[in-house]
Amino acid sequence: MSETTTIAFELKRIAAALETLSRAGEPEEPNLVRPIGEFGGFDWAGIGASVVQSDRDGPTHLEHGGYLWTRRSPSNKFDPAIWFSRPAGKDDAGEIRYLRLITFRKIGEADPLPDAVKPVGNGQPAASQPAASQPAGRPYSPDRLRARLNELQAVYIGKAAEPAQRAIVGLLLDRGIPEKGRAARSFLFGVPEIGDVLDGLILAALAWLKPFQDTGGEYHADSMATSEMALLAASL
């Protein structure tokens, strides 16, 4: 294998690893479903998406997970629906494969429960359960961000961060928090130098930053992570 081929292979492998980490365990195809009536006032930030372009009917293009998702809607006899999708290579038959971010469609009526499976107490739950505690909403405060990175670190125990991954974290932090990089690294990771940060924290930071490349090959951080870096910069 030539040196050029080896380098190309390594770059593809690193890119694939970054894509997996950037999703932080989220599926490649979220394929969310919501009632079609919610489309007009939908909270895109609530699913980690941002509007890139709109027309008079609403958003036409969204950014999510470093990808561009395009609005689609069928003009046929089927029930009305609106969805956002993106191409993701070709399948075994050579056809373009599409992934869906979210679909807005009519939600059908649910069937009534048979008497044998109805909850105890005339349709009421047998006992009320305490609501599960929910994580703090985003954007995270600096303290919550640091805690979240430490929580994510546990997912990557025993995994090593590659030099390219470490370099991307350092690059995005320096760009997002200019002139305060050392202070930011000390606050988030406990050490000022990116080379001394624990592997698990580097991988957790990648999952938080969700890095993606523009058409020129330059790396950028996810829009929510960029907002959180601005909050951290203001606190330092």
C-alpha positions, 0 to 999 in steps of 0.5 A, spaced: 500 500 500 502 506 497 504 512 502 498 516 499 493 510 499 495 509 507 494 517 508 487 517 505 485 510 509 487 513 515 483 520 514 477 516 512 477 512 518 478 518 523 472 522 519 468 516 520 470 516 528 468 523 528 462 522 525 460 517 530 462 521 536 459 527 534 452 523 534 454 522 541 450 515 541 444 518 537 442 514 531 444 516 524 437 517 522 433 520 527 427 519 524 422 523 529 415 523 527 410 529 530 403 531 528 403 535 522 399 541 526 406 542 529 410 544 523 408 551 523 411 553 530 416 547 531 421 548 536 427 546 532 432 547 537 429 542 541 431 537 537 438 540 536 437 543 529 437 550 526 434 553 520 439 554 515 434 557 509 426 558 509 421 560 504 414 563 505 412 556 507 417 555 513 424 552 513 426 549 507 433 547 510 436 545 517 442 543 520 443 537 524 449 533 526 453 537 521 449 535 515 444 539 511 437 536 511 432 538 506 424 539 506 420 534 502 413 533 501 409 529 496 404 531 491 400 525 491 393 521 493 397 519 500 395 523 507 399 530 507 406 529 510 412 534 511 419 531 512 426 533 512 431 528 509 438 527 506 442 523 501 447 518 505 450 514 499 448 508 495 445 502 497 447 495 494 442 496 488 446 502 486 440 507 488 441 513 492 439 512 500 436 517 504 435 518 511 430 522 515 431 527 520 423 528 522 416 527 519 410 531 520 404 527 518 397 526 521 397 521 527 392 516 527 387 515 532 389 509 538 385 503 539 381 503 545 384 498 550 380 491 552 377 491 559 382 485 561 388 490 560 385 497 562 389 500 568 386 499 575 381 503 578 376 505 572 382 507 567 386 511 572 394 508 574 394 504 579 399 508 583 402 515 581 410 515 579 414 520 581 417 524 574 424 522 572 429 528 573 430 531 567 437 534 565 438 542 565 436 545 558 441 547 553 445 552 552 448 549 558 451 554 563 459 553 564 458 549 571 453 544 567 457 544 561 463 541 565 459 536 569 456 534 563 463 533 560 465 529 566 458 525 565 460 523 558 467 521 560 464 515 563 462 512 556 469 512 553 472 509 559 478 505 556 478 508 549 484 512 546 483 519 543 487 520 537 492 526 535 487 528 530 481 528 535 485 532 540 487 537 535 480 538 533 478 539 540 484 544 541 482 548 535 475 549 536 476 551 543 481 556 541 476 559 536 470 559 540 474 562 546 479 566 543 485 569 548 482 565 554 484 558 551 488 556 557 483 558 562 477 555 558 481 548 558 483 549 565 476 550 567 473 544 563 478 539 563 482 541 569 489 542 565 491 548 561 494 544 555 490 540 550 496 534 550 495 533 558 487 532 557 485 525 559 482 521 553 475 520 555 474 528 556 477 529 549 472 524 546 467 527 551 468 534 548 468 531 541 461 529 542 459 535 545 462 540 540 459 535 534 465 538 529 463 538 522 467 540 515 464 545 511 465 545 503 473 547 504 474 542 509 475 547 515 472 544 521 466 548 525 463 546 532 455 545 532 451 551 533 449 549 540 456 548 543 458 555 540 453 558 544 455 554 550 463 556 549 460 564 548 457 563 555 464 560 558 468 565 555 464 571 558 464 567 565 472 567 565 
